[in-house]
């Protein structure tokens, strides 16, 4: 059994989360900014379907990406070097969430409900939730969104309408977060897609220890923007031939 949370109830310790389903910790409460900030500060996130109560999770092990461990495939390197795109931060947050909410192949629904979009848009207005976006010819074609506390980033979801668009946004975001001193990117659950990008699982206790340290750092300055020379650095680093020619 898991506890039912009333609006003023604190979260139970993450160590009490169920093993099956992995990480289910509690139900109830609400999606107010205060509740969400408290959740992420303790390594907890909401995940539930439209016909379910709010469910709170803290799985173990936890899928994470250390920024220095990012892997970029040969084909993705080529796409990034072609530069037939523009990357932006926080220019279309709600649109990104709406893109992430579209049913995927083989799925009949989505957990990114209007209630979730409204809740995270409020956090975006507070400078806590952020989006990274890929644009082609002025059209949003992919991106991702997540939560930033201190120097900790919690990735939530990504979408794409053209090949590699979400990966382009992700790679640029990881490089920018690394420049800002972010130490960890939470990926929540293991997937082959995340593994291909360099993410790996760590025990929940290690995740919480690192999180506790990272959220104490001052936040990155607002508004979030990619550094002007980030694309140049990416191109040089991802293309050994270009680097040798300099």
Secondary structure, DSSP 8 states (H G I E B T S, - for coil): --EEE-TT-----GGGS-TTTTTEEEEES---HHHHHHHHHTT-EE---TTS--EEE--SSEEEE-GGG----HHHHHHHHH--SEEEESSSHHHHHHHHTS--TT-S--S--HHHHHHHHHHHHTT-EEEEEEEETTEEEEEEEEEEETTEEEEEEEEESSTTHHHHHHHHHHHHHHHTT--EEEEES--HHHHHTT-EEE-HHHHHHHHHHHTTS----SS----TTHHHHHHHHH-HHHHHH-
